[in-house]
Amino acid sequence: MRREFAELDGHDAYELLGVAPDASAEEIRRAHLTGVRAHHPDRFQEAESKAEGATRTRLLNAARDILTRHRASYDAYRDEPEADDEPEADDEPEADEEPELIDDPWDTATEGRPSTPPPAPPRTPPRRDVPYRRMPPPPRYGMPTSWPPPAAPYRPGRRERVLRSVGIALVVTMGVGMALSVVTLISLELAPDPNAPKAAVPAALAGTWRGTAKDRPKKKDDDGWRAELTLRAGKHNGDVSYAGGPCVGIAVPISLDAKTLTLDTVFPEDMARCDVGDIKLTPAKKGKAEFTIYSSGSLRAKGTLTRE
């Protein structure tokens, strides 16, 4: 098998991919993808199955590469007749064949005196050594007395020294400022979130609560104002809205006493007037809850909310 087709290990590329010899390039590509997905070693758990899948995947890749890049030469190779490696009967040596006789040149030589050997090559005359000659000493090197004396070391002036000091001070100041900035950023990242929940919301109070609350002490002709509270079960912050939307903030669970959940309200700076106190929510019957707001220990508002 040719060297470029040896990776098929004796298999036929068309049979490996399961396509006909006149298949198009798109059919070969789809057949290769289907075969790799079916035999990829990652689909198997056992070591033997993984090894078989890896071998099959390698053969599929080799068949795809040959039919994509060398299809013409591979088709020509498939059409060639297979060579017979067994020797023919006529090539076998015959057992009764006599060995060939080689002529001996000394059989026809005549007796006599041997020829004179060739003369020896001339001897090389001995080499005469060159007499040793003492080399003169190297010249002495030194500094000529006519050279000028070395210049005095450079001393910067007062203005240059001041500028250098100012530059060093600026570099030190900038370095200290950058270090303080980095420390501040790290401290802010590592500092605990002041609005992190400190208590878990019980499942009985999870959901969206809506209703009307009235200020305390009661005022004449006070129809109350809308209150909406959305909570999730677990240690999560909720959402709070007063007066139908103008006041929107965060409800932070801070404590759970028996069935009453206390929440701190956090509003943006432009809604600071909306923060009237902490909310206390206590579950009641028929999907309702008692809603109260306390500030500095005094009752500021009270109402009933219904879970939706």
C-alpha positions as CSV (number, residue, x, y, z in Angstrom):
1,M,0.0,0.0,0.0
2,R,1.2,3.5,-0.8
3,R,2.7,5.5,2.1
4,E,-0.1,8.1,2.0
5,F,-2.8,5.4,2.2
6,A,-1.1,3.3,4.9
7,E,-3.1,5.0,7.7
8,L,-6.2,3.1,6.5
9,D,-4.7,-0.1,7.8
10,G,-5.8,-2.1,4.8
11,H,-9.5,-0.8,4.9
12,D,-11.3,0.8,2.0
13,A,-12.0,4.5,2.6
14,Y,-15.5,4.3,0.9
15,E,-16.5,1.3,3.0
16,L,-15.3,3.0,6.2
17,L,-17.5,6.0,5.6
18,G,-20.3,3.9,4.1
19,V,-20.6,5.9,0.9
20,A,-20.5,5.0,-2.8
21,P,-17.4,5.6,-4.9
22,D,-19.3,8.4,-6.8
23,A,-20.4,10.1,-3.6
24,S,-20.2,13.9,-3.5
25,A,-17.9,15.9,-1.1
26,E,-21.0,16.9,1.0
27,E,-22.1,13.3,1.4
28,I,-18.5,12.3,2.5
29,R,-18.6,15.2,5.0
30,R,-22.0,14.1,6.5
31,A,-20.9,10.5,6.6
32,H,-17.7,11.4,8.4
33,L,-19.6,13.5,11.0
34,T,-22.2,10.7,11.6
35,G,-19.5,8.1,12.1
36,V,-17.4,10.2,14.5
37,R,-20.4,11.0,16.6
38,A,-21.3,7.3,16.8
39,H,-17.8,6.0,17.6
40,H,-16.2,8.9,19.5
41,P,-14.3,7.5,22.6
42,D,-16.0,10.0,24.9
43,R,-19.3,8.2,24.4
44,F,-18.0,5.1,26.1
45,Q,-17.1,4.3,29.7
46,E,-15.1,1.0,29.5
47,A,-11.4,1.2,28.5
48,E,-11.8,-1.5,25.8
49,S,-14.7,0.4,24.2
50,K,-12.9,3.7,24.4
51,A,-9.9,2.1,22.6
52,E,-12.1,0.6,19.9
53,G,-13.8,4.0,19.5
54,A,-10.5,5.8,19.2
55,T,-9.3,3.4,16.5
56,R,-12.5,3.7,14.6
57,T,-12.4,7.5,14.8
58,R,-8.8,7.6,13.6
59,L,-9.7,5.4,10.6
60,L,-12.8,7.6,9.8
61,N,-10.6,10.8,9.9
62,A,-8.0,9.1,7.6
63,A,-10.7,8.1,5.1
64,R,-12.2,11.6,5.2
65,D,-8.8,13.2,4.6
66,I,-7.8,10.9,1.7
67,L,-11.2,11.3,-0.1
68,T,-11.1,15.1,0.4
69,R,-7.4,15.8,-0.5
70,H,-6.2,12.8,-2.6
71,R,-9.3,11.3,-4.0
72,A,-8.1,11.1,-7.6
73,S,-4.9,9.3,-6.7
74,Y,-6.8,7.0,-4.3
75,D,-9.3,6.1,-7.0
76,A,-6.4,5.3,-9.3
77,Y,-4.8,3.1,-6.6
78,R,-8.1,1.2,-6.1
79,D,-8.3,0.5,-9.9
80,E,-4.8,-1.0,-10.0
81,P,-4.6,-4.8,-10.1
82,E,-3.1,-6.4,-7.0
83,A,0.5,-7.6,-7.4
84,D,1.2,-11.3,-6.9
85,D,3.9,-11.7,-4.3
86,E,4.5,-15.4,-4.8
87,P,7.4,-16.3,-7.1
88,E,6.6,-18.2,-10.3
89,A,7.5,-21.9,-10.8
90,D,10.1,-21.0,-13.5
91,D,12.1,-18.8,-11.1
92,E,12.8,-21.7,-8.8
93,P,16.3,-23.1,-9.1
94,E,16.6,-26.6,-10.5
95,A,18.0,-29.2,-8.1
96,D,20.0,-31.1,-10.8
97,E,21.7,-28.0,-12.3
98,E,25.5,-28.4,-12.3
99,P,27.6,-25.6,-10.7
100,E,29.4,-23.2,-13.0
101,L,33.2,-23.8,-13.3
102,I,35.5,-20.8,-12.9
103,D,38.8,-20.8,-14.9
104,D,42.0,-20.7,-12.9
105,P,44.6,-18.3,-14.5
106,W,47.5,-20.3,-13.0
107,D,46.6,-23.3,-15.1
108,T,48.1,-21.6,-18.2
109,A,51.1,-19.9,-16.5
110,T,54.6,-20.9,-17.7
111,E,57.5,-21.8,-15.4
112,G,60.4,-19.3,-15.1
113,R,62.0,-16.6,-13.0
114,P,59.6,-14.1,-11.3
115,S,59.6,-10.5,-12.6
116,T,61.6,-7.8,-10.8
117,P,59.7,-5.9,-8.2
118,P,59.2,-2.2,-8.8
119,P,61.8,0.2,-7.3
120,A,61.1,1.7,-3.8
121,P,60.0,5.3,-3.7
122,P,62.7,7.9,-3.0
123,R,63.4,8.9,0.6
124,T,62.3,12.3,1.9
125,P,65.3,14.3,3.0
126,P,65.4,15.1,6.7
127,R,63.9,18.4,7.8
128,R,66.3,21.0,9.1
129,D,65.1,22.7,12.2
130,V,65.0,26.5,12.1
131,P,67.4,27.9,14.8
132,Y,65.7,29.5,17.8
133,R,65.7,33.2,17.7
134,R,65.0,35.2,20.9
135,M,62.1,37.7,20.5
136,P,62.6,41.2,21.7
137,P,60.6,42.2,24.9
138,P,57.2,43.9,24.3
139,P,57.2,47.7,24.5
140,R,56.3,49.4,27.7
141,Y,53.1,51.3,27.9
142,G,52.4,54.1,30.2
143,M,50.6,57.5,30.5
144,P,52.4,60.2,28.8
145,T,53.4,63.1,31.0
146,S,52.0,65.5,28.6
147,W,48.4,64.4,29.2
148,P,46.2,66.9,31.1
149,P,45.0,65.9,34.7
150,P,41.5,64.3,35.1
151,A,38.6,66.8,35.3
152,A,37.0,67.5,38.7
153,P,33.7,65.6,39.5
154,Y,30.5,67.3,38.3
155,R,28.5,69.1,41.0
156,P,25.0,70.2,40.2
157,G,24.0,73.8,40.9
158,R,21.5,74.9,43.6
159,R,18.6,75.2,41.1
160,E,19.2,71.8,39.7
161,R,19.3,70.3,43.2
162,V,16.0,72.0,44.1
163,L,14.3,70.7,40.9
164,R,15.6,67.2,41.6
165,S,14.3,67.3,45.2
166,V,10.9,68.5,44.0
167,G,10.7,65.7,41.4
168,I,11.5,63.1,44.0
169,A,8.9,64.5,46.3
170,L,6.3,64.4,43.6
171,V,7.1,60.8,42.7
172,V,6.9,59.8,46.4
173,T,3.6,61.7,46.8
174,M,2.0,60.1,43.7
175,G,3.2,56.6,44.9
176,V,1.7,57.1,48.3
177,G,-1.6,58.4,46.8
178,M,-1.8,55.4,44.5
179,A,-1.1,53.0,47.4
180,L,-3.8,54.7,49.5
181,S,-6.3,54.4,46.6
182,V,-5.6,50.7,46.2
183,V,-6.0,50.1,49.9
184,T,-9.3,52.0,49.9
185,L,-10.7,50.0,47.0
186,I,-9.7,46.8,48.6
187,S,-11.3,47.9,51.9
188,L,-14.5,48.8,50.1
189,E,-14.5,45.4,48.4
190,L,-13.9,43.5,51.6
191,A,-16.2,45.6,53.8
192,P,-19.5,43.9,54.6
193,D,-22.6,45.2,52.8
194,P,-24.6,47.4,55.3
195,N,-27.8,46.4,53.5
196,A,-27.1,42.7,53.6
197,P,-30.1,40.7,55.1
198,K,-29.6,39.6,58.7
199,A,-32.6,37.4,59.0
200,A,-34.4,34.9,56.8
201,V,-37.9,35.5,55.5
202,P,-40.2,32.6,56.6
203,A,-42.3,30.9,53.9
204,A,-45.5,32.2,55.6
205,L,-44.5,35.8,54.8
206,A,-43.1,35.2,51.3
207,G,-45.0,36.8,48.4
208,T,-46.4,40.1,47.3
209,W,-48.5,42.0,49.9
210,R,-50.7,45.0,49.1
211,G,-53.0,47.0,51.3
212,T,-53.7,50.4,52.9
213,A,-52.0,51.8,56.0
214,K,-53.0,54.8,58.1
215,D,-50.9,57.2,60.1
216,R,-50.8,57.1,63.9
217,P,-52.1,58.9,65.7
218,K,-55.2,59.0,63.6
219,K,-56.0,62.1,61.6
220,K,-59.4,63.4,60.6
221,D,-60.5,62.5,57.1
222,D,-57.4,60.3,56.7
223,D,-58.2,57.7,54.0
224,G,-54.7,56.1,54.4
225,W,-52.1,55.4,51.8
226,R,-51.1,52.4,49.6
227,A,-48.4,50.1,50.8
228,E,-46.8,47.2,48.8
229,L,-44.2,44.7,50.0
230,T,-42.6,41.9,48.0
231,L,-40.6,39.2,49.9
232,R,-38.8,36.0,49.0
233,A,-38.4,33.1,51.3
234,G,-34.9,32.8,52.8
235,K,-32.2,35.3,53.5
236,H,-33.0,37.8,50.8
237,N,-33.9,41.5,50.6
238,G,-37.3,42.5,49.4
239,D,-39.0,45.5,47.7
240,V,-41.1,48.1,49.3
241,S,-43.4,50.8,47.8
242,Y,-45.4,53.5,49.5
243,A,-48.2,55.8,48.2
244,G,-48.7,53.9,45.0
245,G,-45.2,54.4,43.6
246,P,-43.5,57.7,44.5
247,C,-41.6,55.9,47.3
248,V,-39.7,52.8,46.1
249,G,-37.0,51.2,48.1
250,I,-35.4,48.0,49.6
251,A,-36.8,46.0,52.5
252,V,-33.9,44.5,54.5
253,P,-34.9,41.7,57.0
254,I,-33.1,42.4,60.3
255,S,-34.8,40.1,62.8
256,L,-37.5,37.5,63.3
257,D,-39.3,37.3,66.6
258,A,-41.8,34.4,66.9
259,K,-44.0,35.1,63.8
260,T,-43.2,38.9,63.4
261,L,-40.6,39.8,60.8
262,T,-38.9,43.2,61.3
263,L,-37.5,44.9,58.1
264,D,-35.4,48.0,57.7
265,T,-36.3,50.2,54.7
266,V,-33.6,51.8,52.5
267,F,-34.6,54.5,50.0
268,P,-32.5,56.6,47.6
269,E,-31.2,60.0,48.8
270,D,-33.9,61.8,46.8
271,M,-36.5,59.8,48.6
272,A,-35.2,60.2,52.2
273,R,-38.6,61.6,53.3
274,C,-40.1,58.1,52.5
275,D,-38.1,56.4,55.2
276,V,-40.6,56.7,58.0
277,G,-39.4,53.7,60.2
278,D,-39.0,50.0,60.4
279,I,-41.7,47.6,59.2
280,K,-43.1,44.8,61.3
281,L,-45.1,42.2,59.5
282,T,-47.1,39.5,61.3
283,P,-49.1,36.8,59.4
284,A,-52.8,36.7,60.1
285,K,-55.7,34.4,58.9
286,K,-57.0,34.1,55.4
287,G,-53.9,35.3,53.6
288,K,-53.6,38.6,55.4
289,A,-50.8,40.1,57.5
290,E,-50.7,42.9,60.1
291,F,-48.5,45.8,58.8
292,T,-47.1,48.3,61.3
293,I,-44.3,50.9,61.1
294,Y,-42.3,52.0,64.1
295,S,-39.8,54.8,64.5
296,S,-37.7,55.3,67.6
297,G,-40.0,52.9,69.4
298,S,-43.2,54.8,68.5
299,L,-46.0,53.6,66.3
300,R,-46.1,55.6,63.1
301,A,-48.5,53.7,60.8
302,K,-50.7,50.6,60.9
303,G,-52.7,48.6,58.3
304,T,-53.6,45.2,56.9
305,L,-52.0,43.8,53.8
306,T,-53.4,41.0,51.6
307,R,-51.1,38.5,49.8
308,E,-51.7,38.3,46.1
